[in-house]
């Protein structure tokens, strides 16, 4: 089913595996260009650098490289192993405001998730100097698309660096067991940690205020990376900015039926179901105030609904009927359908059923989007309307922009997704060893980072209409981080009337910019 093939943040495409490459990817020379962007009426001059940084695997021993540079003869076997060690050439685009000393200028590292997605979406949609214009919630016309000055660029308060994960975009991996080394929760986190430390050294930014910004799976990556930076590299960051969070895959509303006995996904998705039904006018009663309505739904979800699901087969029939009726009031789904689902409707089923009478499928990444359903008899929706509506614009504009404006990658293929079809979901939790199952949970990582750096600030941003990573799930995870309650004051929350990619709506992008800019100003230790 196509829904199961969706990334958290983009759709996975079936592509052939990479052919075996050289021991070390041959990086292109960095490309440096200049430009200006206008934010809040002020013109900001910037320098753009598009390039790559090489990072090695966790167990890489650089003694071979050092001896080779000194002209020392190496053991043949060790030499061969060194030459064939896994390596990643990670592509980035950095935008630096001109004329500001490094120690007076914050820097923010941004990336998408997937896992296995390039960062074209945040690059062309959020805080760079140029962005795609995607007004509305309908399918965009075909090319030509508009690339506009980005009045919501974050360059008014921070330099920004967009990073492609190993094996995506212009990033390449090579060497023995490279996929095994880099394409997994821990290997990916280590690669980003090493990239960031090398970037700070290359551009003399160690003493700048520093931030991470991850979207979707990128929030899981951020939890791993911020802890690795602190514990392994002794580098504290000022803040972590999370967009559309998921830190524990057990909380996902995608196919929770295969994790029987775990009911939290249904509870945490319910407020998003309610917001979506409200938006599409599918509720049996009017609710003029969305936020007040969602507060009511959240309370029901965490009390009566949770207690009912916990009882399982012991739930009395009259209570089962009462809960089904309340779910109908909050989702618009028929009572008999809710009962047949045993009070547990997953995200794909909701998307398929909400507008079934009109033959429309509801979006997952942004439930405001709708498109004709492919199979009216399908149990779950077969594709994502938002992804279909905007992906062509992002892909087209970025490929034109990176080659013609940034002057990089003219003869290279920009890979939207990791093409090796491999991802190791096992994770080594701090102090606990490897998790025994393949559903990663990095809540402990973020908690460890906040405990060992009690000055670390965290900002959670989420859209009400996001059914890939429901906003209430993110709140729930933050409230359950294994750390002292006194550290909760370091976490702040912002919700938006948008979906997973909050930034596709110009109005909510402005709100996102203002909230993130204010967060950086409050925490950069410069004022």
C-alpha positions as CSV (number, residue, x, y, z in Angstrom):
1,X,0.0,0.0,0.0
2,X,1.5,3.4,-1.0
3,X,0.7,5.0,2.3
4,X,3.1,2.6,4.0
5,X,5.8,3.8,1.6
6,X,5.5,7.4,2.7
7,X,8.3,9.2,4.4
8,X,7.7,11.4,7.4
9,X,7.9,14.5,5.3
10,X,8.0,13.2,1.7
11,X,7.1,10.2,-0.4
12,X,9.6,7.4,-0.9
13,X,10.2,6.6,-4.5
14,X,11.2,3.2,-5.7
15,X,14.7,3.6,-7.3
16,X,17.4,1.2,-8.1
17,X,20.3,0.7,-5.6
18,X,23.5,2.6,-6.1
19,X,26.2,0.9,-7.9
20,X,29.4,0.3,-6.0
21,X,31.5,3.5,-6.2
22,X,35.0,4.5,-5.5
23,X,36.5,4.2,-2.0
24,X,36.1,8.0,-1.6
25,X,33.4,10.1,-3.4
26,X,35.1,12.8,-5.5
27,X,33.7,16.1,-4.2
28,X,33.1,19.0,-6.5
29,X,34.8,22.3,-5.6
30,X,32.8,24.6,-3.4
31,X,30.8,27.2,-5.3
32,X,30.7,30.7,-3.7
33,X,28.1,33.2,-4.9
34,X,26.6,36.4,-3.5
35,X,23.2,37.9,-3.2
36,X,20.7,39.9,-1.2
37,X,17.4,39.2,0.4
38,X,14.8,41.6,1.8
39,X,13.3,40.8,5.2
40,X,11.0,43.2,7.0
41,X,12.0,46.0,4.6
42,X,15.7,45.6,5.3
43,X,18.1,44.4,2.6
44,X,20.5,41.7,3.8
45,X,23.7,41.0,1.7
46,X,24.9,37.4,2.0
47,X,27.5,35.0,0.7
48,X,26.2,31.5,-0.3
49,X,28.5,28.5,-0.3
50,X,27.4,25.2,-1.9
51,X,29.8,22.4,-1.2
52,X,30.6,19.1,0.5
53,X,32.4,18.0,3.6
54,X,33.8,14.4,4.0
55,X,32.8,12.5,7.1
56,X,33.9,9.0,8.0
57,X,32.3,6.2,9.9
58,X,32.2,5.8,13.7
59,X,35.1,3.3,13.8
60,X,37.3,5.1,11.2
61,X,41.0,5.2,12.1
62,X,42.8,8.1,10.5
63,X,46.3,7.0,11.4
64,X,46.6,5.5,7.9
65,X,45.9,8.9,6.3
66,X,48.3,10.7,8.6
67,X,51.2,8.2,7.9
68,X,50.5,8.4,4.2
69,X,50.8,12.1,4.2
70,X,54.2,11.8,6.0
71,X,55.4,9.3,3.5
72,X,55.5,6.4,5.9
73,X,55.0,2.9,4.3
74,X,51.8,1.2,5.5
75,X,51.0,-2.5,6.0
76,X,49.3,-3.5,2.7
77,X,46.3,-5.1,4.4
78,X,45.7,-2.1,6.6
79,X,46.2,0.3,3.7
80,X,43.5,-1.5,1.7
81,X,41.1,-1.4,4.6
82,X,41.8,2.3,5.1
83,X,41.2,3.1,1.5
84,X,37.9,1.2,1.5
85,X,36.6,2.5,4.8
86,X,33.0,3.9,4.6
87,X,32.9,7.6,3.9
88,X,30.2,10.1,3.2
89,X,30.5,13.3,1.2
90,X,27.7,15.5,2.7
91,X,26.4,18.3,0.6
92,X,25.4,21.6,2.1
93,X,24.4,25.1,1.2
94,X,25.4,27.8,3.7
95,X,24.2,31.4,3.7
96,X,26.3,33.8,5.7
97,X,25.3,37.4,6.3
98,X,28.1,39.7,5.2
99,X,30.0,41.9,7.6
100,X,29.1,40.3,11.0
101,X,31.8,38.8,13.3
102,X,31.3,35.0,13.8
103,X,31.0,35.3,17.6
104,X,28.2,37.9,17.2
105,X,26.2,35.9,14.7
106,X,24.0,32.8,15.4
107,X,24.2,29.8,13.0
108,X,21.4,27.3,12.4
109,X,21.7,23.9,10.8
110,X,18.6,22.7,9.0
111,X,17.5,19.4,7.5
112,X,14.5,17.3,6.5
113,X,13.9,13.8,7.6
114,X,12.4,10.8,5.9
115,X,14.5,8.9,7.0
116,X,16.2,9.1,3.7
117,X,15.0,12.5,2.3
118,X,17.1,15.3,0.9
119,X,16.6,18.7,2.4
120,X,15.1,20.4,-0.6
121,X,11.9,20.9,1.2
122,X,13.2,23.1,4.1
123,X,15.7,24.7,1.7
124,X,13.1,25.8,-0.8
125,X,10.3,26.3,1.8
126,X,11.6,27.8,5.0
127,X,14.4,30.2,5.8
128,X,16.7,30.6,2.8
129,X,16.9,33.7,0.7
130,X,14.7,32.3,-2.0
131,X,11.6,30.1,-1.7
132,X,8.9,28.4,-3.7
133,X,5.6,30.2,-3.8
134,X,2.9,27.7,-2.8
135,X,-0.3,29.6,-1.9
136,X,-3.5,27.7,-1.2
137,X,-4.2,24.0,-0.5
138,X,-4.8,22.7,-4.1
139,X,-2.6,21.1,-6.8
140,X,-0.3,23.7,-8.3
141,X,-0.3,24.2,-12.1
142,X,2.7,22.8,-14.0
143,X,5.9,24.7,-14.7
144,X,6.9,27.4,-14.8
145,X,6.9,27.9,-11.1
146,X,7.7,31.0,-9.1
147,X,10.9,31.3,-7.1
148,X,10.6,34.5,-5.0
149,X,12.5,36.6,-2.6
150,X,11.9,35.1,0.7
151,X,10.6,37.8,3.1
152,X,10.5,35.1,5.8
153,X,14.2,34.3,5.5
154,X,15.9,33.7,8.9
155,X,18.9,35.6,7.7
156,X,17.7,38.6,9.7
157,X,18.7,36.8,12.9
158,X,20.9,33.8,11.9
159,X,23.1,32.3,9.3
160,X,21.6,29.1,7.9
161,X,23.1,25.9,6.6
162,X,20.9,23.3,4.8
163,X,22.3,19.8,4.9
164,X,21.5,16.7,2.7
165,X,21.7,13.4,4.6
166,X,24.2,10.7,3.4
167,X,23.0,9.2,0.2
168,X,20.5,12.0,-0.6
169,X,20.7,15.1,-2.7
170,X,24.2,15.7,-3.8
171,X,25.6,13.7,-0.8
172,X,27.2,10.5,-1.7
173,X,28.4,7.4,0.3
174,X,31.1,4.9,-0.7
175,X,33.4,2.3,0.8
176,X,32.9,-1.1,2.4
177,X,29.5,-1.4,4.1
178,X,28.8,2.3,3.6
179,X,25.0,1.8,3.6
180,X,25.2,-0.2,6.8
181,X,27.5,2.5,8.3
182,X,25.5,5.6,7.5
183,X,21.9,4.6,6.8
184,X,20.4,4.1,10.2
185,X,19.4,6.0,13.3
186,X,22.9,5.9,15.0
187,X,25.0,6.1,11.8
188,X,23.1,9.0,10.4
189,X,23.3,10.8,13.8
190,X,27.0,10.3,13.9
191,X,27.5,11.5,10.3
192,X,25.6,14.8,11.1
193,X,27.5,15.2,14.4
194,X,30.8,14.9,12.5
195,X,29.7,17.1,9.7
196,X,28.7,19.9,12.1
197,X,31.9,19.7,14.1
198,X,33.9,19.9,10.8
199,X,31.8,22.7,9.5
200,X,32.4,24.7,12.7
201,X,36.1,24.3,12.3
202,X,36.1,25.0,8.5
203,X,34.2,28.3,8.9
204,X,35.6,29.3,12.3
205,X,32.1,29.2,13.9
206,X,32.9,27.3,17.2
207,X,32.1,30.5,19.2
208,X,28.9,31.4,17.5
209,X,25.5,30.8,19.1
210,X,24.4,27.5,17.6
211,X,21.0,25.9,16.7
212,X,19.6,22.7,15.2
213,X,16.4,22.8,13.1
214,X,15.0,19.4,12.0
215,X,11.7,18.5,10.4
216,X,9.8,15.2,10.9
217,X,12.4,12.4,11.2
218,X,14.8,15.3,11.4
219,X,13.5,15.9,14.9
220,X,14.5,12.3,15.8
221,X,17.9,13.1,14.2
222,X,18.2,16.3,16.3
223,X,17.6,14.4,19.5
224,X,20.5,12.0,18.7
225,X,22.8,14.7,17.3
226,X,22.4,17.2,20.1
227,X,23.3,14.5,22.6
228,X,26.2,13.2,20.5
229,X,27.5,16.8,20.1
230,X,27.5,17.3,23.9
231,X,28.8,13.9,25.0
232,X,31.2,13.0,22.2
233,X,32.4,16.4,20.9
234,X,31.9,18.6,24.0
235,X,30.0,21.2,22.0
236,X,27.0,22.8,23.7
237,X,24.2,24.3,21.5
238,X,22.0,27.2,22.5
239,X,18.8,25.6,21.2
240,X,17.1,22.8,19.3
241,X,14.1,23.8,17.1
242,X,11.8,20.9,16.2
243,X,9.2,21.0,13.4
244,X,6.6,18.2,13.2
245,X,8.1,16.0,15.9
246,X,8.3,12.3,16.3
247,X,10.7,10.9,18.9
248,X,9.1,7.5,19.5
249,X,7.8,5.5,16.5
250,X,5.5,3.6,18.8
251,X,3.4,6.7,18.9
252,X,2.9,6.8,15.1
253,X,-0.7,6.6,13.8
254,X,0.7,4.8,10.7
255,X,-0.3,1.1,11.0
256,X,-0.6,1.0,14.8
257,X,-2.7,-2.2,14.4
258,X,0.5,-4.1,13.9
259,X,1.6,-3.2,17.4
260,X,-1.4,-4.6,19.1
261,X,-2.0,-3.6,22.7
262,X,-0.4,-0.2,22.3
263,X,-3.3,2.3,22.1
264,X,-1.4,5.7,22.4
265,X,-1.3,6.3,18.6
266,X,-5.1,6.4,18.5
267,X,-5.3,8.7,21.5
268,X,-2.6,11.1,20.2
269,X,-4.0,11.3,16.7
270,X,-7.6,12.1,17.8
271,X,-7.2,15.9,18.1
272,X,-5.8,16.0,14.5
273,X,-8.8,14.0,13.3
274,X,-11.0,16.6,15.0
275,X,-9.2,19.5,13.5
276,X,-9.4,17.9,10.0
277,X,-13.1,17.2,10.3
278,X,-13.6,20.7,11.5
279,X,-11.8,22.1,8.5
280,X,-13.8,20.1,6.0
281,X,-17.1,20.8,7.7
282,X,-17.7,17.1,8.4
283,X,-18.7,17.5,12.1
284,X,-22.3,17.0,13.2
285,X,-22.2,20.2,15.2
286,X,-20.7,23.7,14.7
287,X,-17.6,24.7,16.7
288,X,-16.7,28.3,16.0
289,X,-13.5,28.3,18.0
290,X,-11.0,25.7,16.7
291,X,-8.5,26.0,19.6
292,X,-11.3,25.7,22.3
293,X,-12.7,22.7,20.4
294,X,-9.3,21.0,20.3
295,X,-8.7,21.6,24.0
296,X,-12.0,19.8,24.6
297,X,-10.9,16.9,22.4
298,X,-7.5,16.7,24.0
299,X,-9.1,16.4,27.4
300,X,-11.5,13.6,26.2
301,X,-8.6,11.8,24.5
302,X,-6.5,11.7,27.7
303,X,-9.3,10.8,30.0
304,X,-12.5,8.9,28.9
305,X,-11.0,7.7,25.6
306,X,-7.8,6.4,27.1
307,X,-9.6,4.7,30.0
308,X,-12.0,3.0,27.5
309,X,-9.2,1.7,25.3
310,X,-7.2,0.5,28.3
311,X,-10.1,-1.8,29.3
312,X,-10.0,-3.7,26.0
313,X,-12.5,-6.6,26.0
314,X,-13.7,-5.6,29.5
315,X,-15.2,-2.4,28.3
316,X,-19.0,-2.6,28.9
317,X,-21.2,-2.4,25.8
318,X,-23.0,0.8,26.9
319,X,-19.7,2.5,27.5
320,X,-18.4,1.3,24.1
321,X,-21.5,2.9,22.5
322,X,-21.0,6.1,24.4
323,X,-17.4,6.4,23.4
324,X,-18.2,5.6,19.7
325,X,-20.9,8.3,19.8
326,X,-18.4,10.8,21.2
327,X,-15.8,9.9,18.6
328,X,-18.5,10.5,15.9
329,X,-19.0,13.9,17.4
330,X,-15.3,14.7,17.2
331,X,-14.4,13.0,13.9
332,X,-17.5,12.9,11.8
333,X,-17.0,9.2,11.1
334,X,-20.1,7.0,11.2
335,X,-20.7,5.3,14.6
336,X,-21.1,1.9,13.0
337,X,-17.7,2.3,11.3
338,X,-16.0,3.3,14.6
339,X,-17.6,0.3,16.3
340,X,-16.4,-2.0,13.6
341,X,-12.9,-0.6,14.0
342,X,-13.1,-1.4,17.8
343,X,-12.9,2.3,18.6
344,X,-9.4,2.3,16.9
345,X,-9.2,4.1,13.6
346,X,-5.7,4.6,12.2
347,X,-4.5,7.6,10.1
348,X,-4.9,5.9,6.7
349,X,-8.4,4.7,7.5
350,X,-9.4,8.2,8.7
351,X,-8.0,9.8,5.5
352,X,-10.0,7.3,3.4
353,X,-13.3,7.6,5.2
354,X,-13.7,11.2,6.2
355,X,-14.8,12.4,2.7
356,X,-15.7,9.0,1.2
357,X,-19.2,10.2,0.3
358,X,-17.8,12.8,-2.0
359,X,-15.2,10.4,-3.5
360,X,-12.3,12.5,-2.1
361,X,-9.2,11.3,-0.3
362,X,-7.9,13.5,2.6
363,X,-4.3,14.4,2.9
364,X,-1.8,12.9,5.4
365,X,1.0,15.5,5.4
366,X,-1.6,18.3,5.4
367,X,-5.1,17.2,5.9
368,X,-6.5,20.4,4.4
369,X,-5.6,19.0,1.0
370,X,-8.0,16.7,-0.8
371,X,-7.9,14.8,-4.1
372,X,-10.0,12.2,-5.8
373,X,-9.6,8.8,-4.2
374,X,-7.9,6.2,-6.3
375,X,-9.9,3.2,-5.0
376,X,-13.2,4.0,-3.2
377,X,-13.2,0.4,-1.7
378,X,-9.7,0.7,-0.2
379,X,-9.4,0.4,3.5
380,X,-6.8,3.2,3.6
381,X,-5.9,6.2,1.4
382,X,-3.6,5.2,-1.5
383,X,-1.5,8.4,-1.9
384,X,-0.9,11.8,-0.3
385,X,-2.7,14.7,-1.9
386,X,-0.4,17.3,-0.6
387,X,2.7,15.5,-1.8
388,X,1.2,15.2,-5.2
389,X,0.2,18.9,-5.2
390,X,3.5,20.6,-4.4
391,X,6.4,18.1,-5.0
392,X,6.9,19.1,-8.7
393,X,7.3,22.7,-7.8
394,X,9.9,22.1,-5.1
395,X,11.9,19.6,-7.2
396,X,11.8,21.8,-10.4
397,X,12.6,25.1,-8.7
398,X,15.5,23.7,-6.6
399,X,17.1,21.9,-9.5
400,X,17.0,25.1,-11.5
401,X,18.2,27.3,-8.6
402,X,21.1,25.1,-7.4
403,X,22.5,24.8,-11.0
404,X,21.9,28.3,-12.3
405,X,22.1,30.5,-9.3
406,X,24.3,28.6,-6.8
407,X,26.4,27.3,-9.8
408,X,26.7,23.7,-8.3
409,X,26.0,20.2,-9.6
410,X,25.4,20.9,-13.2
411,X,26.2,17.4,-14.3
412,X,25.0,15.6,-11.2
413,X,21.8,13.9,-10.3
414,X,20.1,15.4,-7.2
415,X,18.6,12.4,-5.4
416,X,15.4,13.3,-3.5
417,X,15.6,10.1,-1.5
418,X,18.1,7.6,-0.3
419,X,18.2,5.0,-3.2
420,X,19.7,2.1,-1.3
421,X,16.5,0.9,0.3
422,X,18.1,0.3,3.7
423,X,17.5,1.9,7.1
424,X,18.6,0.5,10.4
425,X,16.0,1.6,13.0
426,X,17.8,0.1,16.0
427,X,19.2,2.7,18.3
428,X,21.7,2.7,21.1
429,X,20.0,4.7,23.9
430,X,22.2,6.6,26.3
431,X,23.1,4.3,29.1
432,X,20.7,1.5,28.1
433,X,22.3,-0.3,25.1
434,X,20.5,-1.2,22.0
435,X,16.8,-1.4,21.9
436,X,15.5,-4.9,21.4
437,X,13.1,-4.0,18.6
438,X,13.2,-1.9,15.5
439,X,10.9,1.0,16.6
440,X,13.3,3.7,17.6
441,X,12.7,5.9,20.6
442,X,15.1,8.9,21.2
443,X,13.3,10.6,24.0
444,X,16.1,9.5,26.3
445,X,18.7,11.2,24.1
446,X,16.9,14.6,24.2
447,X,16.4,14.2,27.9
448,X,20.1,13.4,28.4
449,X,21.1,16.4,26.4
450,X,18.9,18.7,28.5
451,X,20.1,17.2,31.8
452,X,23.8,17.5,30.9
453,X,23.2,21.0,29.5
454,X,20.5,22.5,31.6
455,X,20.8,25.7,29.6
456,X,19.7,24.0,26.4
457,X,16.4,25.4,25.1
458,X,14.0,23.5,22.9
459,X,11.2,24.7,20.7
460,X,8.4,22.5,19.3
461,X,6.5,23.7,16.3
462,X,3.6,21.7,14.8
463,X,0.6,22.0,12.5
464,X,-2.9,21.2,13.6
465,X,-3.5,19.5,10.2
466,X,-0.5,17.2,10.3
467,X,-1.4,13.5,10.4
468,X,2.1,12.3,9.6
469,X,3.3,13.5,13.1
470,X,0.2,14.7,14.9
471,X,0.8,17.8,17.0
472,X,-0.6,16.3,20.2
473,X,1.9,13.4,19.9
474,X,4.7,15.9,20.1
475,X,3.3,17.6,23.2
476,X,2.8,14.2,24.8
477,X,6.4,13.2,24.1
478,X,7.8,16.4,25.6
479,X,5.7,16.0,28.7
480,X,7.1,12.5,29.2
481,X,10.8,13.1,28.7
482,X,12.7,11.3,31.5
483,X,14.1,14.3,33.2
484,X,13.4,16.6,36.2
485,X,10.2,18.6,35.8
486,X,12.3,21.7,36.5
487,X,13.7,21.4,33.0
488,X,10.3,21.6,31.4
489,X,10.6,25.4,31.6
490,X,13.2,25.1,28.8
491,X,10.6,23.8,26.4
492,X,8.2,26.0,24.5
493,X,5.4,25.2,22.1
494,X,3.8,26.7,19.0
495,X,1.0,25.3,16.9
496,X,-0.2,26.5,13.5
497,X,-3.2,26.3,11.3
498,X,-1.2,24.3,8.8
499,X,0.1,20.8,8.2
500,X,3.3,18.8,8.4
501,X,5.2,21.3,6.3
502,X,4.0,24.4,8.2
503,X,5.9,26.6,5.8
504,X,3.9,25.8,2.6
505,X,1.3,28.4,3.8
506,X,2.8,31.9,3.5
507,X,0.8,33.1,6.5
508,X,1.9,30.3,8.9
509,X,5.5,30.6,7.5
510,X,5.5,34.2,8.7
511,X,4.3,33.0,12.1
512,X,7.0,30.3,12.1
513,X,9.7,32.8,11.2
514,X,8.6,35.2,13.9
515,X,8.5,32.5,16.6
516,X,11.8,31.0,15.6
517,X,13.5,34.4,15.3
518,X,12.2,35.4,18.8
519,X,13.4,32.1,20.2
520,X,16.9,32.7,18.8
521,X,17.0,36.2,20.1
522,X,16.0,35.0,23.6
523,X,18.6,32.3,23.7
524,X,21.6,33.5,21.7
525,X,23.3,35.1,24.8
526,X,24.1,38.1,22.7
527,X,21.6,40.5,24.2
